Amino acid sequence: MTLNERMNELIAENERLKAERLEILTKFGELNRDKLRLDLLDEVNAGFNKENGTLYGWVVHWNHNRISLHDSDPMKKSVRQAIDDFAVKVSKAGK
């Protein structure tokens, strides 16, 4: 392999790595925004609970024609736990 061929190979590899890095950073940004959204819901729920002297958490309600997220569940689940519980129910219903 000539020096020129090796340089071209390295340039191509560098471009591939830059594209891969950008893809990873983009995905991280999306995940971080999702985290911030969920954190906000839990923070607002905690504020309502403190203001009203309640201990409500999150639950996903699901029936034949709608899915909704409610912050009035007495089990005091975080929004993530409520979504995870819903995912388990959906998985079991699909079997």
Backbone as CSV, one residue per row, in Angstrom:
resi,resn,N_x,N_y,N_z,CA_x,CA_y,CA_z,C_x,C_y,C_z
1,MET,0.851,-1.178,0.000,0.000,0.000,0.000,0.892,1.235,0.000
2,THR,0.544,2.149,-0.845,1.340,3.370,-0.928,0.946,4.319,0.198
3,LEU,1.782,5.279,0.419,1.514,6.285,1.441,0.225,7.038,1.118
4,ASN,0.031,7.353,-0.150,-1.180,8.059,-0.573,-2.426,7.218,-0.304
5,GLU,-2.378,5.936,-0.605,-3.503,5.046,-0.353,-3.799,4.959,1.146
6,ARG,-2.738,4.863,1.927,-2.906,4.789,3.389,-3.521,6.075,3.933
7,MET,-3.091,7.218,3.413,-3.641,8.511,3.842,-5.132,8.577,3.496
8,ASN,-5.477,8.158,2.303,-6.888,8.168,1.895,-7.718,7.235,2.776
9,GLU,-7.157,6.101,3.113,-7.823,5.153,4.003,-8.068,5.776,5.378
10,LEU,-7.051,6.439,5.910,-7.162,7.079,7.222,-8.159,8.235,7.201
11,ILE,-8.185,8.987,6.120,-9.146,10.084,5.989,-10.566,9.530,5.969
12,ALA,-10.778,8.455,5.222,-12.099,7.838,5.153,-12.518,7.301,6.526
13,GLU,-11.589,6.672,7.227,-11.876,6.148,8.573,-12.204,7.286,9.529
14,ASN,-11.471,8.381,9.442,-11.732,9.543,10.280,-13.133,10.099,10.022
15,GLU,-13.538,10.168,8.762,-14.882,10.656,8.414,-15.951,9.719,8.975
16,ARG,-15.705,8.422,8.891,-16.650,7.452,9.432,-16.777,7.613,10.942
17,LEU,-15.652,7.784,11.612,-15.669,7.968,13.068,-16.353,9.276,13.464
18,LYS,-16.157,10.340,12.689,-16.833,11.606,12.977,-18.344,11.454,12.842
19,ALA,-18.769,10.741,11.802,-20.203,10.521,11.599,-20.778,9.678,12.730
20,GLU,-20.032,8.668,13.149,-20.471,7.812,14.262,-20.565,8.607,15.555
21,ARG,-19.600,9.476,15.787,-19.597,10.320,16.989,-20.806,11.252,16.994
22,LEU,-21.107,11.852,15.844,-22.261,12.742,15.738,-23.558,11.978,16.005
23,GLU,-23.649,10.772,15.499,-24.835,9.943,15.731,-24.998,9.638,17.220
24,ILE,-23.901,9.311,17.886,-23.939,9.014,19.324,-24.330,10.262,20.116
25,LEU,-23.747,11.403,19.778,-24.080,12.643,20.477,-25.539,13.025,20.265
26,THR,-26.043,12.802,19.067,-27.453,13.085,18.782,-28.350,12.191,19.616
27,LYS,-28.028,10.907,19.663,-28.817,9.969,20.455,-28.760,10.347,21.934
28,PHE,-27.575,10.708,22.430,-27.444,11.136,23.816,-28.321,12.352,24.090
29,GLY,-28.334,13.306,23.157,-29.166,14.496,23.323,-30.638,14.142,23.421
30,GLU,-31.085,13.208,22.579,-32.482,12.772,22.611,-32.799,12.096,23.944
31,LEU,-31.909,11.220,24.394,-32.125,10.532,25.664,-32.115,11.516,26.823
32,ASN,-31.230,12.493,26.766,-31.159,13.488,27.832,-32.433,14.329,27.873
33,ARG,-32.958,14.693,26.704,-34.213,15.461,26.677,-35.356,14.625,27.253
34,ASP,-35.381,13.322,26.917,-36.408,12.448,27.494,-36.271,12.385,29.014
35,LYS,-35.033,12.291,29.497,-34.793,12.252,30.944,-35.302,13.534,31.599
36,LEU,-35.002,14.660,30.992,-35.435,15.938,31.555,-36.959,16.057,31.569
37,ARG,-37.616,15.550,30.527,-39.083,15.572,30.488,-39.666,14.758,31.643
38,LEU,-39.142,13.543,31.825,-39.646,12.679,32.899,-39.337,13.275,34.266
39,ASP,-38.145,13.827,34.412,-37.790,14.489,35.679,-38.750,15.631,35.981
40,LEU,-39.104,16.410,34.955,-40.028,17.522,35.140,-41.383,17.022,35.642
41,LEU,-41.904,15.950,35.042,-43.181,15.414,35.492,-43.116,14.999,36.963
42,ASP,-42.037,14.314,37.351,-41.901,13.908,38.755,-41.755,15.113,39.676
43,GLU,-41.038,16.143,39.233,-40.867,17.350,40.046,-42.207,18.073,40.242
44,VAL,-42.984,18.201,39.167,-44.284,18.867,39.266,-45.197,18.065,40.184
45,ASN,-45.205,16.741,40.038,-46.024,15.887,40.901,-45.612,16.040,42.360
46,ALA,-44.314,16.066,42.625,-43.833,16.231,44.001,-44.263,17.592,44.555
47,GLY,-44.213,18.616,43.719,-44.650,19.944,44.152,-46.132,19.971,44.493
48,PHE,-46.949,19.343,43.655,-48.383,19.263,43.941,-48.631,18.507,45.237
49,ASN,-47.931,17.394,45.417,-48.099,16.614,46.640,-47.734,17.440,47.874
50,LYS,-46.632,18.151,47.790,-46.199,18.964,48.926,-47.217,20.071,49.212
51,GLU,-47.659,20.739,48.153,-48.604,21.844,48.297,-49.954,21.378,48.862
52,ASN,-50.373,20.174,48.477,-51.698,19.687,48.864,-51.683,18.659,49.999
53,GLY,-50.496,18.325,50.489,-50.398,17.339,51.562,-50.827,15.945,51.120
54,THR,-50.556,15.622,49.868,-50.936,14.316,49.321,-49.703,13.473,49.028
55,LEU,-49.936,12.216,48.683,-48.841,11.301,48.362,-49.117,10.547,47.058
56,TYR,-49.625,11.233,46.069,-49.961,10.582,44.811,-48.749,10.410,43.905
57,GLY,-48.815,9.353,43.120,-47.788,9.092,42.113,-48.439,8.899,40.758
58,TRP,-47.708,8.302,39.855,-48.131,8.168,38.471,-48.683,6.782,38.171
59,VAL,-49.604,6.742,37.216,-50.140,5.487,36.703,-50.558,5.723,35.248
60,VAL,-50.422,4.673,34.439,-50.904,4.729,33.058,-52.234,3.989,33.018
61,HIS,-53.275,4.681,32.563,-54.579,4.057,32.373,-54.691,3.653,30.907
62,TRP,-55.253,2.475,30.690,-55.294,1.926,29.343,-56.610,1.190,29.169
63,ASN,-57.341,1.507,28.119,-58.532,0.737,27.795,-58.640,0.587,26.286
64,HIS,-59.777,0.163,25.800,-59.931,-0.164,24.387,-59.746,1.013,23.429
65,ASN,-59.869,2.237,23.899,-59.758,3.359,22.958,-58.869,4.510,23.409
66,ARG,-58.126,4.339,24.502,-57.228,5.433,24.903,-56.156,4.944,25.873
67,ILE,-55.102,5.735,25.932,-54.022,5.539,26.903,-53.781,6.913,27.522
68,SER,-53.693,6.969,28.845,-53.448,8.261,29.488,-52.571,8.079,30.720
69,LEU,-51.810,9.106,31.006,-50.911,9.135,32.152,-51.544,10.021,33.221
70,HIS,-51.732,9.460,34.418,-52.386,10.197,35.507,-51.431,10.342,36.692
71,ASP,-51.540,11.468,37.368,-50.693,11.733,38.533,-51.485,11.617,39.833
72,SER,-52.478,10.745,39.855,-53.330,10.638,41.049,-53.399,9.214,41.590
73,ASP,-52.354,8.458,41.380,-52.331,7.076,41.848,-51.811,7.022,43.287
74,PRO,-52.535,6.357,44.172,-52.109,6.321,45.579,-50.851,5.484,45.825
75,MET,-50.360,4.792,44.801,-49.173,3.944,44.999,-47.870,4.739,44.969
76,LYS,-47.935,6.028,44.692,-46.763,6.931,44.713,-45.619,6.447,43.811
77,LYS,-45.950,6.025,42.605,-44.920,5.583,41.661,-44.341,6.785,40.918
78,SER,-43.062,6.673,40.575,-42.459,7.683,39.709,-43.033,7.495,38.305
79,VAL,-42.873,8.501,37.476,-43.393,8.398,36.116,-42.689,7.263,35.372
80,ARG,-41.411,7.062,35.634,-40.682,5.967,34.980,-41.233,4.611,35.405
81,GLN,-41.489,4.449,36.700,-42.023,3.186,37.193,-43.416,2.929,36.619
82,ALA,-44.234,3.966,36.520,-45.577,3.812,35.955,-45.492,3.367,34.490
83,ILE,-44.574,3.969,33.731,-44.406,3.585,32.325,-43.860,2.166,32.223
84,ASP,-42.912,1.809,33.080,-42.368,0.448,33.076,-43.438,-0.579,33.426
85,ASP,-44.269,-0.273,34.425,-45.367,-1.179,34.790,-46.334,-1.350,33.622
86,PHE,-46.619,-0.245,32.930,-47.496,-0.306,31.769,-46.881,-1.176,30.673
87,ALA,-45.579,-1.041,30.451,-44.892,-1.850,29.438,-45.007,-3.336,29.761
88,VAL,-44.901,-3.695,31.034,-45.052,-5.094,31.444,-46.465,-5.578,31.137
89,LYS,-47.467,-4.760,31.446,-48.868,-5.135,31.166,-49.089,-5.333,29.669
90,VAL,-48.541,-4.430,28.864,-48.697,-4.535,27.422,-48.023,-5.810,26.918
91,SER,-46.850,-6.082,27.443,-46.117,-7.286,27.044,-46.906,-8.546,27.394
92,LYS,-47.465,-8.594,28.597,-48.254,-9.756,29.010,-49.537,-9.880,28.184
93,ALA,-50.155,-8.751,27.856,-51.395,-8.771,27.067,-51.129,-9.262,25.642
94,GLY,-49.932,-9.026,25.157,-49.582,-9.430,23.796,-49.240,-10.892,23.659
95,LYS,-49.093,-11.588,24.766,-48.702,-13.007,24.722,-49.894,-13.908,24.610
